[in-house]
Amino acid sequence: MIKTYPQSPSSIVLIRPHHFTVNVETAVDNAFQVKVAPQEKYAKLAYKEISEAAEILSGHGIKIHMFEDKNFQAPDSVFPGNWFSTHPGGHVAIYPVRFRSRRHERRSDIIEMLKSKYQVNDIIDYSGLEYDNLFLEGTGSMVLDHTNRIAYAIESSRTNLAVIERFCNNFNYEPMVFSAKDENGTTIYHSDILMSVGTEIALIGLDMITNKVRRQEVFDRLKHSGRKVIVLSNDQINNFAGNSIELQGKDKRILALSKKAYRSLNNEQIAIISDSVLPVPLEIPTIELSGGSVRCTIADIHLSPRAK
């Protein structure tokens, strides 16, 4: 029997988009988006990229729950982890998201699937906080260390401190909040762009954390957790090297990341990663135009399966 790890779920939700396009509304605070005019070809390419990524991940033993999205009003539906997350013990959270177009992504059929196939004991719905302009965009806003119960989060227009505190109280995490900006002084819109926490390794763009004291504190927390910390350059962050996720495959743990991200890593970093997990690069250049990469496309499932 393969040993399981809290940071490495073996089941995920993917959304295959039929009407993907670069969302003009979210470009307000997402500096990683590429300014391109909407084109019909993007929808076909994104559909193909998710389909091929699912096939590769499935080949490594990852259980895929694939949902189709034919909603013209949800151009970012390919990023489901921003509106819900799952947690050991049968807990599910539903989140308040900043932009109205993204609120169309929430789907009752996904929640019903989780309840039917996994043990779901309670669902905490924070989405009503949108009416108070308070936002927390799931595993985009927070990078969760499930082993040590730490929620790393960049304070931003999409990540409100009061909601983080509420989440951490409900789900028993310690908040580790900090400010992070790119080389142009623009706040990093989501924490999962900056960092990824696995079982034995952590990847993080430390230089983007603005406060030197807080930067050292974040590094120390990761280091003291027993992980090897791979420090990413600003250029590597811009190539989505921080936007990866560790998953439990049939033979060993894998690190899912984009080919663009993988190509930005140096040989030493790849060697450190490979000592812990198998890197699995996925080709998603069209989806990356929207300012998110592989980790953003995956909603990880940390629930116990129901008995067959």
C-alpha positions as CSV (number, residue, x, y, z in Angstrom):
1,M,0.0,0.0,0.0
2,I,1.3,3.5,-0.9
3,K,1.8,5.8,2.0
4,T,-0.3,8.9,1.9
5,Y,0.8,12.4,2.9
6,P,-1.3,15.4,4.0
7,Q,0.3,17.6,1.3
8,S,-0.2,15.1,-1.5
9,P,-3.9,14.4,-2.4
10,S,-4.5,11.7,-4.9
11,S,-7.8,13.0,-6.2
12,I,-8.5,16.4,-7.8
13,V,-11.2,18.4,-9.6
14,L,-10.5,19.8,-13.0
15,I,-12.8,22.0,-15.1
16,R,-12.7,21.6,-18.9
17,P,-13.6,25.1,-20.3
18,H,-15.7,25.4,-23.5
19,H,-15.6,29.2,-23.6
20,F,-12.3,30.2,-22.0
21,T,-11.0,33.6,-22.7
22,V,-8.7,36.1,-20.9
23,N,-10.9,37.9,-18.4
24,V,-10.7,41.6,-18.9
25,E,-12.3,42.3,-15.5
26,T,-9.7,40.5,-13.5
27,A,-6.8,42.3,-15.2
28,V,-7.3,45.2,-12.7
29,D,-5.1,43.5,-10.1
30,N,-3.5,40.5,-12.0
31,A,-0.2,41.6,-13.4
32,F,0.5,38.1,-14.7
33,Q,-2.3,38.3,-17.2
34,V,-1.3,38.9,-20.8
35,K,-3.2,41.7,-22.5
36,V,-4.7,40.0,-25.6
37,A,-8.0,40.5,-27.4
38,P,-10.5,37.7,-26.9
39,Q,-10.3,35.1,-29.7
40,E,-12.3,32.0,-30.4
41,K,-9.2,29.9,-30.8
42,Y,-8.3,30.4,-27.1
43,A,-11.4,28.4,-26.0
44,K,-10.4,25.5,-28.2
45,L,-6.8,25.5,-27.1
46,A,-7.6,25.7,-23.4
47,Y,-10.1,22.8,-23.8
48,K,-7.3,20.8,-25.4
49,E,-4.7,21.8,-22.8
50,I,-6.9,20.6,-19.8
51,S,-7.8,17.4,-21.6
52,E,-4.2,16.6,-22.3
53,A,-3.2,17.5,-18.7
54,A,-5.9,15.3,-17.3
55,E,-4.7,12.4,-19.4
56,I,-1.1,12.8,-18.2
57,L,-2.1,13.2,-14.5
58,S,-4.4,10.2,-14.8
59,G,-1.5,8.2,-16.3
60,H,0.4,8.9,-13.1
61,G,-2.4,7.5,-11.0
62,I,-4.2,10.7,-10.1
63,K,-8.0,10.4,-9.8
64,I,-9.6,13.1,-11.9
65,H,-13.1,14.4,-11.4
66,M,-13.6,16.2,-14.7
67,F,-16.4,18.8,-15.0
68,E,-17.4,20.5,-18.3
69,D,-18.1,24.2,-18.3
70,K,-20.2,25.6,-21.1
71,N,-21.1,28.9,-19.3
72,F,-20.3,32.0,-21.4
73,Q,-20.3,34.1,-18.3
74,A,-17.4,32.3,-16.5
75,P,-14.2,32.9,-18.5
76,D,-12.0,31.8,-15.6
77,S,-13.9,28.6,-14.7
78,V,-10.8,26.6,-15.3
79,F,-9.5,27.8,-11.9
80,P,-11.9,26.1,-9.5
81,G,-9.7,26.2,-6.3
82,N,-10.5,29.8,-5.9
83,W,-14.1,29.2,-4.9
84,F,-13.9,26.0,-2.8
85,S,-11.5,23.9,-0.9
86,T,-11.7,20.5,0.9
87,H,-10.1,19.4,4.2
88,P,-9.4,16.3,6.2
89,G,-12.2,15.4,8.6
90,G,-14.9,16.0,6.0
91,H,-14.8,19.8,5.9
92,V,-15.5,21.9,2.8
93,A,-15.2,25.7,2.4
94,I,-16.9,28.0,-0.1
95,Y,-15.2,31.3,-0.6
96,P,-16.1,35.0,-1.4
97,V,-14.4,36.0,-4.7
98,R,-13.7,39.6,-5.7
99,F,-15.0,39.8,-9.3
100,R,-18.6,39.3,-10.3
101,S,-17.7,37.3,-13.4
102,R,-15.9,34.8,-11.2
103,R,-19.0,34.2,-9.0
104,H,-20.6,32.4,-11.8
105,E,-18.0,29.6,-11.3
106,R,-19.6,28.2,-8.2
107,R,-21.5,25.0,-9.0
108,S,-23.8,22.9,-6.8
109,D,-23.0,19.8,-8.9
110,I,-19.4,19.8,-7.8
111,I,-20.4,20.0,-4.1
112,E,-23.0,17.2,-4.6
113,M,-20.3,15.1,-6.2
114,L,-18.1,15.6,-3.2
115,K,-20.9,14.7,-0.8
116,S,-21.8,11.5,-2.8
117,K,-18.2,10.2,-3.3
118,Y,-16.5,11.5,-0.2
119,Q,-17.3,11.9,3.5
120,V,-18.4,15.5,3.9
121,N,-19.5,16.4,7.4
122,D,-19.9,20.1,7.1
123,I,-19.7,23.0,4.6
124,I,-18.8,26.5,5.7
125,D,-19.9,29.1,3.2
126,Y,-18.2,32.4,3.3
127,S,-19.5,33.6,0.0
128,G,-22.0,36.0,1.6
129,L,-19.1,38.2,2.6
130,E,-19.0,39.4,-1.0
131,Y,-21.8,41.8,-0.1
132,D,-19.5,43.3,2.4
133,N,-16.6,43.5,-0.1
134,L,-14.6,41.0,1.9
135,F,-12.8,38.4,-0.2
136,L,-10.7,35.2,0.3
137,E,-10.1,33.3,-2.9
138,G,-9.5,29.8,-1.6
139,T,-6.2,28.0,-2.4
140,G,-5.3,31.0,-4.6
141,S,-5.3,33.3,-1.6
142,M,-3.8,30.8,0.9
143,V,-1.1,28.3,0.5
144,L,-1.9,25.7,3.2
145,D,0.7,23.7,5.1
146,H,-1.7,20.9,6.1
147,T,1.0,19.1,8.1
148,N,1.9,22.0,10.4
149,R,-1.5,23.8,10.1
150,I,-0.1,27.1,8.7
151,A,-2.0,29.3,6.2
152,Y,0.5,31.4,4.2
153,A,-1.2,34.4,2.6
154,I,-0.3,37.6,0.8
155,E,-2.6,40.4,1.8
156,S,-4.2,41.8,-1.3
157,S,-7.4,43.1,-2.8
158,R,-8.5,39.4,-3.1
159,T,-7.3,38.3,0.4
160,N,-8.8,40.0,3.4
161,L,-7.2,39.6,6.8
162,A,-10.5,39.4,8.7
163,V,-11.7,36.5,6.5
164,I,-8.4,34.7,6.8
165,E,-8.7,34.9,10.6
166,R,-12.2,33.5,10.4
167,F,-11.1,30.7,8.1
168,C,-8.1,29.9,10.4
169,N,-10.4,29.8,13.5
170,N,-12.9,27.5,11.7
171,F,-10.3,25.1,10.2
172,N,-7.6,25.2,12.8
173,Y,-4.7,26.9,10.9
174,E,-2.3,29.6,12.1
175,P,-2.3,32.6,9.7
176,M,1.1,33.7,8.3
177,V,0.2,36.8,6.4
178,F,2.7,39.1,4.6
179,S,3.0,41.6,1.8
180,A,4.6,40.7,-1.5
181,K,5.2,42.8,-4.6
182,D,6.8,42.3,-8.0
183,E,9.7,44.3,-9.4
184,N,7.3,47.0,-10.5
185,G,5.8,47.4,-7.0
186,T,2.6,45.7,-7.9
187,T,1.1,43.4,-5.2
188,I,1.1,39.7,-6.1
189,Y,-2.6,39.0,-6.5
190,H,-2.6,35.4,-5.2
191,S,-0.3,33.6,-2.8
192,D,-0.1,30.4,-4.9
193,I,1.7,32.4,-7.6
194,L,4.5,33.1,-5.1
195,M,4.9,29.7,-3.4
196,S,4.2,26.0,-3.2
197,V,4.5,23.8,-0.1
198,G,5.0,20.0,-0.5
199,T,5.9,17.2,1.8
200,E,9.7,17.6,1.8
201,I,10.2,20.7,-0.3
202,A,8.9,24.2,-0.6
203,L,9.3,26.6,-3.5
204,I,9.0,30.3,-2.8
205,G,9.9,33.7,-4.4
206,L,11.4,35.2,-1.2
207,D,12.7,38.4,-2.8
208,M,9.1,39.5,-3.5
209,I,8.2,39.6,0.2
210,T,8.6,43.2,1.0
211,N,9.4,43.2,4.7
212,K,12.8,41.7,5.5
213,V,11.9,40.6,9.0
214,R,8.7,38.9,7.7
215,R,10.7,37.4,4.8
216,Q,13.1,35.7,7.3
217,E,10.2,34.5,9.4
218,V,8.5,32.9,6.5
219,F,11.8,31.2,5.4
220,D,12.4,30.0,9.0
221,R,8.9,28.5,9.3
222,L,9.4,26.6,6.1
223,K,12.9,25.5,7.0
224,H,12.0,24.5,10.6
225,S,9.2,22.3,9.2
226,G,11.9,20.0,7.9
227,R,11.5,21.0,4.2
228,K,14.2,21.9,1.7
229,V,13.4,25.5,0.7
230,I,14.0,26.2,-3.0
231,V,14.3,30.0,-3.4
232,L,12.9,31.1,-6.8
233,S,14.0,34.3,-8.6
234,N,11.6,37.0,-9.7
235,D,11.9,35.8,-13.3
236,Q,11.1,32.2,-12.2
237,I,8.0,33.5,-10.4
238,N,7.0,35.4,-13.5
239,N,7.3,32.0,-15.4
240,F,4.9,30.4,-12.8
241,A,7.6,28.2,-11.1
242,G,5.9,28.9,-7.8
243,N,2.5,27.8,-9.1
244,S,2.9,24.0,-8.7
245,I,1.2,21.4,-6.6
246,E,2.3,18.1,-5.1
247,L,0.1,15.1,-5.7
248,Q,0.1,11.4,-4.8
249,G,0.6,9.2,-7.8
250,K,0.3,5.5,-8.0
251,D,4.0,4.9,-7.6
252,K,5.3,8.0,-6.0
253,R,4.5,11.7,-5.3
254,I,4.6,14.0,-8.3
255,L,5.0,17.8,-8.7
256,A,2.6,19.1,-11.3
257,L,3.8,22.3,-12.9
258,S,3.7,23.9,-16.3
259,K,6.4,23.3,-19.0
260,K,7.0,27.0,-18.9
261,A,7.7,26.8,-15.2
262,Y,9.8,23.7,-15.5
263,R,12.0,25.3,-18.2
264,S,12.7,28.3,-15.9
265,L,14.2,26.1,-13.2
266,N,18.0,25.5,-13.1
267,N,19.6,22.1,-12.9
268,E,20.3,22.3,-9.2
269,Q,16.7,23.1,-8.4
270,I,15.4,20.3,-10.6
271,A,17.8,17.9,-8.8
272,I,16.5,18.9,-5.4
273,I,12.9,18.6,-6.5
274,S,13.6,15.2,-8.1
275,D,15.1,13.8,-4.9
276,S,11.6,14.3,-3.3
277,V,9.1,14.0,-6.1
278,L,8.8,13.3,-9.8
279,P,8.4,16.6,-11.8
280,V,5.5,16.3,-14.2
281,P,5.5,19.3,-16.6
282,L,2.2,20.1,-18.3
283,E,1.7,22.2,-21.5
284,I,-0.9,25.0,-20.7
285,P,0.4,28.2,-22.4
286,T,-3.1,29.4,-23.4
287,I,-4.5,29.1,-19.9
288,E,-1.4,30.9,-18.6
289,L,-2.4,34.0,-20.6
290,S,-5.0,34.5,-17.8
291,G,-2.3,34.9,-15.2
292,G,-2.6,31.5,-13.6
293,S,-0.9,28.2,-14.1
294,V,-1.1,24.5,-13.2
295,R,-1.8,24.9,-9.5
296,C,-4.6,27.3,-10.2
297,T,-6.3,24.8,-12.4
298,I,-6.4,22.1,-9.7
299,A,-8.9,21.8,-6.8
300,D,-7.3,19.2,-4.6
301,I,-9.5,16.8,-2.6
302,H,-8.5,16.1,1.0
303,L,-11.6,14.2,1.9
304,S,-11.9,10.5,2.8
305,P,-13.6,8.4,0.0
306,R,-16.9,6.8,0.9
307,A,-16.8,3.0,1.2
308,K,-17.7,1.3,-2.0
